[in-house]
Amino acid sequence: MGDSAPPGPSLAQPTGNESGAVLGRGLNHVCLFFPAEMDTFSTKSLALQAQKKLLSKMASKTVANVFIDDTSSEILDELYRVTKEYTHNRKEAQKIIKNLIKIVMKLGVLYRNGQFSPEELLVMERFRKKVHTLAMTAVSFHQIDFTFDRRVMSSVLTECRDLLHQAVSSHLTAKSHSRINHVFNHFADYEFLSALYGPAEPYRTHLKRICEGVNKMLEEDNI
């Protein structure tokens, strides 16, 4: 295990109800990596604040609300807790989750406003499929003993990060791209993944709850 960490849709533009459906799927894919109860740190409350702040900057207020469902919120709670446990830094754990929520909110606005070009939608579809692969892999590594490979998990997470950068390259600021790096690089870190999938508590319990939520999303075809 002496290896080092790696460096740091449809063809038509969705409209109306169709865009809502695409948004729902897109949010669920990204929501894989979020945290309703984290000390006093609430995912749903934070998402609402981010949404209001984002919409207040827009000329049009016609963008529909973007919600994080209960299952996604539970997964995000566990991701927050396990990140806080690993980093021993509540502020840093909150920052990672806040950055993730900001990314998802902005993706939601881009979808609802039909801002993605056909080429960008193709990249987003590749991103969706890659996140589905990530979800399947994460659950499989948890359920089947002695299959976990941190290099595989890290590689898939890094590919997700790079596809997301590519899809939003012309839409988001350098600061937003930095947030993407902050989130994905943390979860793709070899040592973090080794701790998460290790036998020690509380990591074992956190991973069990995360995978239960992810598996539910897979069964409901939400990821």
DATASUL-V804884 format. One line per field, one symbol per residue. phi: phi as a letter, one per 30 degrees, with the letter a starting at -180 (. if undefined). psi: psi as a letter, one per 20 degrees, with the letter a starting at -180 (. if undefined). A space follows every 10 residues. Layout:
BEGIN
phi->???
psi->???
END
This chain:
BEGIN
phi->.ddcdddc.c dcddbhdddd dddedddddd decdc.abhc ccdddddddd ddddddccdc cddddcccdd ddddddeddd dddddddhbd dddddddddd dddddddddd ddcidddedd dddddddedd dddedddedd dddceicdbd ddddddddde edddeddcec ccdeddddde deddddddde ddddddcddd cdeedddedd dddddddddd hca
psi->kjqqqqq.bq hqpqqchghg ggggggghgh ihja.joodj opggghhggh gggghhiqhp kipqqpqprg ggggghghhg ghggggiknh ggghgghghg ggggghgggg ghjliprhgh hgghhhgghh hggggggggg hghoqkipoh hgghggghhg ghhggghjhj hqrhghhhgg ggghhghipg hghgggjriq qjgggggghg hggghghghj kj.
END
